[in-house]
Amino acid sequence: MKYRNIPYYLKEWTSWSGKQASAYYCDDKELLSGLTTTSISSKTIDGIQDLIDTYIDQKDELLAKTKQSEKAAAEFYATMGKYKGD
């Protein structure tokens, strides 16, 4: 399936309780490039299409937030000295 030329697919599985479950997934590398997100998902077609809209229409804002988050993490780790908590 495609929406705005971005592929997505339906994934079905059996939950731990034995019930059937499903969701729509998108892991398009171009759509998600530069972001820390590797895939997006929703229980409905409308939901996945809304997410695809968001990732296309707000890409610059999402990239800026990712950059800001990575900068904050780098600054935090720089203050820890030799011990990095792992």
C-alpha positions as a Markdown table, in Angstrom:
| # | Residue | x | y | z |
|---|---|---|---|---|
| 1 | Met | 0.0 | 0.0 | 0.0 |
| 2 | Lys | 1.1 | 3.6 | -0.6 |
| 3 | Tyr | 0.1 | 7.0 | 0.6 |
| 4 | Arg | 1.6 | 10.2 | -0.8 |
| 5 | Asn | 4.1 | 7.8 | -2.6 |
| 6 | Ile | 5.3 | 6.4 | 0.8 |
| 7 | Pro | 4.9 | 2.7 | 1.3 |
| 8 | Tyr | 3.3 | 1.2 | 4.4 |
| 9 | Tyr | 2.0 | -2.3 | 5.2 |
| 10 | Leu | -0.4 | -4.2 | 7.4 |
| 11 | Lys | 1.3 | -6.5 | 10.0 |
| 12 | Glu | -0.7 | -9.1 | 11.8 |
| 13 | Trp | 0.3 | -11.3 | 14.7 |
| 14 | Thr | -1.0 | -13.2 | 17.7 |
| 15 | Ser | -0.7 | -11.5 | 21.0 |
| 16 | Trp | 0.6 | -13.1 | 24.2 |
| 17 | Ser | -3.0 | -13.8 | 25.2 |
| 18 | Gly | -3.8 | -15.6 | 21.9 |
| 19 | Lys | -5.8 | -12.8 | 20.4 |
| 20 | Gln | -5.2 | -11.7 | 16.8 |
| 21 | Ala | -3.7 | -8.2 | 16.5 |
| 22 | Ser | -2.8 | -6.0 | 13.6 |
| 23 | Ala | -1.3 | -2.5 | 12.9 |
| 24 | Tyr | -0.2 | -0.5 | 9.9 |
| 25 | Tyr | 3.6 | 0.1 | 9.7 |
| 26 | Cys | 5.9 | 2.4 | 7.7 |
| 27 | Asp | 9.6 | 2.1 | 7.8 |
| 28 | Asp | 10.4 | 4.1 | 4.7 |
| 29 | Lys | 14.1 | 5.2 | 5.0 |
| 30 | Glu | 13.7 | 8.4 | 3.0 |
| 31 | Leu | 10.7 | 9.5 | 5.0 |
| 32 | Leu | 12.5 | 8.9 | 8.3 |
| 33 | Ser | 16.0 | 9.9 | 7.3 |
| 34 | Gly | 17.8 | 12.2 | 9.7 |
| 35 | Leu | 15.4 | 11.2 | 12.6 |
| 36 | Thr | 15.9 | 8.8 | 15.5 |
| 37 | Thr | 12.6 | 7.1 | 14.5 |
| 38 | Thr | 13.1 | 3.9 | 12.5 |
| 39 | Ser | 9.4 | 3.1 | 12.0 |
| 40 | Ile | 5.9 | 4.5 | 12.6 |
| 41 | Ser | 2.7 | 2.6 | 13.3 |
| 42 | Ser | -1.0 | 2.9 | 13.9 |
| 43 | Lys | -4.0 | 0.6 | 14.4 |
| 44 | Thr | -5.9 | 2.3 | 11.5 |
| 45 | Ile | -5.2 | 3.3 | 7.9 |
| 46 | Asp | -6.3 | 6.9 | 8.8 |
| 47 | Gly | -3.9 | 6.9 | 11.6 |
| 48 | Ile | -0.9 | 5.8 | 9.6 |
| 49 | Gln | -1.8 | 8.2 | 6.8 |
| 50 | Asp | -2.0 | 11.0 | 9.4 |
| 51 | Leu | 1.5 | 10.1 | 10.7 |
| 52 | Ile | 2.9 | 10.0 | 7.1 |
| 53 | Asp | 1.4 | 13.5 | 6.6 |
| 54 | Thr | 3.1 | 14.7 | 9.8 |
| 55 | Tyr | 6.5 | 13.3 | 8.8 |
| 56 | Ile | 6.3 | 14.8 | 5.4 |
| 57 | Asp | 4.7 | 18.2 | 6.2 |
| 58 | Gln | 6.6 | 18.8 | 9.4 |
| 59 | Lys | 9.9 | 17.3 | 8.4 |
| 60 | Asp | 12.0 | 20.4 | 9.0 |
| 61 | Glu | 10.5 | 20.9 | 12.5 |
| 62 | Leu | 11.1 | 17.2 | 13.4 |
| 63 | Leu | 14.7 | 17.4 | 12.1 |
| 64 | Ala | 15.3 | 20.5 | 14.2 |
| 65 | Lys | 13.9 | 18.8 | 17.3 |
| 66 | Thr | 16.1 | 15.8 | 16.7 |
| 67 | Lys | 19.2 | 18.0 | 16.3 |
| 68 | Gln | 18.3 | 19.8 | 19.6 |
| 69 | Ser | 17.8 | 16.5 | 21.4 |
| 70 | Glu | 21.1 | 15.2 | 20.2 |
| 71 | Lys | 22.9 | 18.4 | 21.2 |
| 72 | Ala | 21.3 | 18.2 | 24.7 |
| 73 | Ala | 22.4 | 14.6 | 25.1 |
| 74 | Ala | 26.0 | 15.5 | 24.0 |
| 75 | Glu | 26.1 | 18.3 | 26.5 |
| 76 | Phe | 24.8 | 16.1 | 29.3 |
| 77 | Tyr | 27.4 | 13.4 | 28.6 |
| 78 | Ala | 30.1 | 16.0 | 28.4 |
| 79 | Thr | 29.4 | 17.0 | 32.0 |
| 80 | Met | 29.7 | 13.4 | 33.3 |
| 81 | Gly | 33.4 | 13.2 | 33.1 |
| 82 | Lys | 34.9 | 9.7 | 32.7 |
| 83 | Tyr | 31.9 | 7.8 | 34.1 |
| 84 | Lys | 29.0 | 7.6 | 31.5 |
| 85 | Gly | 26.6 | 5.6 | 33.6 |
| 86 | Asp | 27.1 | 2.2 | 31.9 |
